[in-house]
Amino acid sequence: MESLRSVFFNKIDRIHSFDIRYSLFDIRYSPFHSFFY
């Protein structure tokens, strides 16, 4: 149970860090996005 919970939180943390990275990327290239859309 504890290992399952650890894996679950690790996965959430990984997804969260990826989301933050993607948000920074999106903010950096927001003029291109506004140009294309």
C-alpha positions as CSV (number, residue, x, y, z in Angstrom):
1,M,0.0,0.0,0.0
2,E,2.8,2.4,0.9
3,S,4.7,1.6,-2.2
4,L,1.6,2.0,-4.3
5,R,1.0,5.4,-2.7
6,S,4.7,6.3,-3.3
7,V,4.5,5.4,-7.0
8,F,1.2,7.4,-7.3
9,F,2.7,10.5,-5.8
10,N,5.9,10.1,-7.8
11,K,3.8,9.9,-11.0
12,I,1.8,13.1,-10.0
13,D,5.1,14.9,-9.2
14,R,6.5,13.9,-12.6
15,I,3.4,15.1,-14.4
16,H,3.4,18.3,-12.4
17,S,7.0,19.1,-13.2
18,F,6.3,18.3,-16.9
19,D,3.3,20.6,-16.8
20,I,5.4,23.4,-15.3
21,R,8.1,22.9,-17.9
22,Y,5.5,23.0,-20.7
23,S,3.9,26.1,-19.2
24,L,7.3,27.9,-19.2
25,F,7.8,26.8,-22.8
26,D,4.3,28.0,-23.7
27,I,4.9,31.4,-22.1
28,R,8.2,31.7,-23.9
29,Y,6.6,31.1,-27.3
30,S,3.3,32.8,-26.7
31,P,3.7,35.3,-29.6
32,F,4.1,32.4,-32.0
33,H,1.0,30.8,-30.6
34,S,-1.0,34.0,-30.9
35,F,0.3,34.3,-34.4
36,F,-0.7,30.8,-35.4
37,Y,-4.1,30.9,-33.7
